[in-house]
Amino acid sequence: MKKNHTLLPRIYIVSSGMEADGSGAILGEQLKLLPPTLACIIQIREKHLDAANLYRLCLAVKEMAKNTRALICLNERADIAAAAGVDGVHLQEFSCPPDRLATLRNNLLTGKSSHSLESALEAERCGSDYLIFGPVFDTPSKRGYGPPQGLDKLHAVCHAVTIPVYAIGGITPDNARNCLSAGAHGIAALSLFGNTSSFCEILSHIDRKLQS
């Protein structure tokens, strides 16, 4: 698949970080609930798993997602993403620049995390296909990356780059639309989508906000 930035989904789901092994038990539950017509990106972010289990997990999730409109990305490991044949790889802010992964990337969708305007511009210059920028709002899981960036900084980044930007950090159904008004292509979240009992309701609510 060669990338078409304008067609990237607006919803970006980050995995729980609690998969026990390569079977994909938690992601499998989410994929079962995923509406077949809803496009999204799912990032496998299970940093505690070894390479063998990450590879198994990619294969399992790829199989479970085959009747959905989900694109599957793996956090950091471009080698495993390419070997497993998933859709993409997501790189952290200070990890290897995308253009240095040319032999591995092939047609992998390649994203990069960013926490400043400078790193966003550098990520685009190095060939990233999209950015995840934040934390936009306060959230316990992102406090290690510094104070909330706020909507003004999100706006500055979105209007300084030409690639899609996903807002992350403290995203709720109520503030998702504000992120789009600031220029974000879509929203990314972990905890927002973590409760399977409300997964479909949250997805539908977010989708309505993003489409309105």
C-alpha positions as CSV (number, residue, x, y, z in Angstrom):
1,M,0.0,0.0,0.0
2,K,1.5,3.3,-1.0
3,K,0.5,6.0,1.5
4,N,-2.2,8.6,0.8
5,H,-2.1,11.0,3.7
6,T,-5.5,12.4,3.0
7,L,-7.1,9.0,3.4
8,L,-5.6,8.1,6.8
9,P,-8.2,7.3,9.4
10,R,-9.0,9.9,12.0
11,I,-9.1,7.5,15.0
12,Y,-5.9,6.1,16.3
13,I,-6.0,3.4,19.0
14,V,-2.9,2.6,21.1
15,S,-2.8,-0.8,22.7
16,S,-3.0,-1.3,26.4
17,G,0.6,-2.4,27.1
18,M,-0.9,-5.3,29.0
19,E,-0.8,-8.1,26.5
20,A,0.5,-11.2,28.3
21,D,2.1,-12.8,25.3
22,G,1.8,-13.0,21.5
23,S,-1.8,-14.2,21.4
24,G,-3.4,-10.7,21.3
25,A,-6.1,-11.5,23.9
26,I,-6.9,-7.8,24.7
27,L,-6.5,-6.5,21.2
28,G,-8.7,-9.4,20.0
29,E,-11.5,-8.2,22.2
30,Q,-11.3,-4.7,20.8
31,L,-11.2,-5.9,17.3
32,K,-14.3,-8.1,17.8
33,L,-16.1,-5.0,18.9
34,L,-14.8,-2.7,16.2
35,P,-17.5,-1.7,13.7
36,P,-16.6,-3.2,10.3
37,T,-17.2,0.1,8.6
38,L,-15.1,2.2,11.0
39,A,-11.6,3.1,9.7
40,C,-8.8,3.4,12.4
41,I,-5.2,2.8,13.1
42,I,-4.2,0.4,15.8
43,Q,-0.7,0.7,17.3
44,I,0.7,-2.4,18.9
45,R,2.6,-0.8,21.8
46,E,3.7,-3.7,24.0
47,K,7.2,-2.8,25.0
48,H,7.6,-5.6,27.6
49,L,7.3,-8.3,25.0
50,D,10.4,-9.9,23.5
51,A,10.9,-10.0,19.7
52,A,9.4,-13.5,19.3
53,N,6.2,-12.6,21.1
54,L,6.0,-9.3,19.3
55,Y,6.2,-11.1,15.9
56,R,3.5,-13.6,17.0
57,L,1.3,-10.7,18.2
58,C,1.6,-8.9,14.9
59,L,0.6,-12.0,13.0
60,A,-2.3,-12.6,15.4
61,V,-3.6,-9.1,15.2
62,K,-3.2,-8.9,11.5
63,E,-5.3,-12.1,11.1
64,M,-8.0,-10.8,13.5
65,A,-8.1,-7.5,11.7
66,K,-8.5,-8.8,8.2
67,N,-12.2,-8.2,8.0
68,T,-12.0,-4.7,9.5
69,R,-10.8,-1.3,8.2
70,A,-8.0,-1.1,10.8
71,L,-4.4,-0.4,9.8
72,I,-2.0,-2.2,12.1
73,C,1.2,-0.4,13.2
74,L,3.9,-1.7,15.5
75,N,5.7,0.5,18.0
76,E,9.5,1.0,17.3
77,R,10.4,-2.4,15.7
78,A,10.4,-1.7,11.9
79,D,12.2,-5.0,11.4
80,I,9.4,-7.0,13.0
81,A,6.7,-4.9,11.3
82,A,8.2,-5.6,7.9
83,A,8.7,-9.3,8.7
84,A,5.1,-9.7,9.9
85,G,3.7,-7.7,7.0
86,V,1.7,-5.3,9.1
87,D,0.8,-1.9,7.7
88,G,3.2,0.3,9.5
89,V,5.7,1.2,12.3
90,H,5.5,4.0,14.8
91,L,8.8,5.6,16.0
92,Q,9.4,7.5,19.2
93,E,10.6,11.1,19.1
94,F,14.3,10.3,19.6
95,S,14.5,7.0,17.8
96,C,15.9,6.3,14.4
97,P,14.9,8.9,11.7
98,P,12.5,7.3,9.2
99,D,14.8,8.0,6.2
100,R,17.5,5.8,7.8
101,L,15.1,2.8,7.7
102,A,14.7,2.8,3.9
103,T,15.7,-0.8,3.4
104,L,13.2,-1.9,6.1
105,R,10.4,0.5,5.5
106,N,9.5,-0.4,1.9
107,N,5.8,0.6,1.9
108,L,5.4,0.7,5.7
109,L,3.3,3.6,6.9
110,T,5.8,5.4,9.2
111,G,4.7,7.7,12.0
112,K,6.7,9.6,14.7
113,S,5.9,10.9,18.1
114,S,6.6,14.6,18.6
115,H,6.6,16.8,21.7
116,S,7.8,20.1,20.2
117,L,7.5,22.1,17.0
118,E,11.2,21.6,16.2
119,S,10.9,17.8,16.4
120,A,7.7,17.8,14.3
121,L,9.5,19.7,11.6
122,E,12.4,17.4,11.8
123,A,10.2,14.3,11.6
124,E,8.5,15.6,8.5
125,R,11.9,16.4,6.9
126,C,13.1,12.9,7.6
127,G,10.1,11.3,5.8
128,S,7.5,10.6,8.4
129,D,4.0,9.9,7.0
130,Y,2.2,11.3,10.1
131,L,2.9,12.6,13.6
132,I,1.4,12.0,17.0
133,F,1.7,15.2,19.0
134,G,1.2,15.8,22.7
135,P,0.3,15.6,25.4
136,V,-2.3,18.2,24.4
137,F,-4.2,17.9,27.7
138,D,-3.2,16.7,31.2
139,T,-3.1,12.9,31.6
140,P,-1.3,10.7,34.1
141,S,0.2,8.4,31.4
142,K,1.9,11.3,29.6
143,R,3.2,13.4,32.5
144,G,6.7,12.0,31.9
145,Y,6.8,13.9,28.6
146,G,6.3,17.3,30.4
147,P,3.3,19.6,31.0
148,P,0.4,19.7,28.6
149,Q,1.2,21.4,25.3
150,G,-2.3,22.9,24.9
151,L,-4.3,23.7,21.8
152,D,-2.2,26.6,20.8
153,K,0.9,24.5,20.4
154,L,-1.1,21.8,18.7
155,H,-2.3,24.5,16.2
156,A,1.2,25.7,15.6
157,V,2.5,22.2,14.8
158,C,-0.5,21.3,12.6
159,H,0.0,24.4,10.5
160,A,3.7,24.1,10.3
161,V,3.8,20.6,8.7
162,T,2.0,19.2,5.7
163,I,1.6,15.6,7.1
164,P,-1.4,14.5,9.2
165,V,-1.1,15.2,13.0
166,Y,-2.9,13.1,15.6
167,A,-3.5,14.8,19.0
168,I,-2.8,12.6,22.0
169,G,-2.9,13.1,25.8
170,G,-6.1,13.6,27.8
171,I,-8.4,13.2,24.8
172,T,-12.1,12.9,25.6
173,P,-15.2,12.8,23.4
174,D,-15.8,16.4,24.6
175,N,-12.5,17.9,23.6
176,A,-11.8,15.8,20.5
177,R,-13.5,18.3,18.2
178,N,-11.4,21.1,19.7
179,C,-8.3,19.2,18.5
180,L,-9.7,19.1,15.0
181,S,-10.5,22.8,15.1
182,A,-6.8,23.4,16.0
183,G,-5.8,21.6,12.8
184,A,-5.4,18.0,13.9
185,H,-6.2,15.3,11.4
186,G,-7.4,13.0,14.1
187,I,-7.1,11.9,17.7
188,A,-5.0,9.1,19.3
189,A,-5.6,7.5,22.7
190,L,-4.9,4.5,24.9
191,S,-7.1,4.9,28.1
192,L,-10.0,6.4,26.2
193,F,-10.5,3.1,24.3
194,G,-9.3,0.8,27.1
195,N,-12.7,-0.2,28.6
196,T,-14.2,-2.9,26.4
197,S,-17.6,-2.5,28.1
198,S,-17.9,1.1,26.7
199,F,-15.6,0.6,23.6
200,C,-18.3,0.7,21.0
201,E,-20.1,3.7,22.6
202,I,-16.9,5.7,22.9
203,L,-15.9,4.9,19.3
204,S,-19.3,5.9,18.0
205,H,-19.3,9.1,20.0
206,I,-15.7,10.0,18.9
207,D,-16.5,9.2,15.3
208,R,-19.6,11.5,15.3
209,K,-17.5,14.3,16.8
210,L,-14.9,13.9,14.2
211,Q,-17.3,13.7,11.3
212,S,-19.5,16.6,12.4
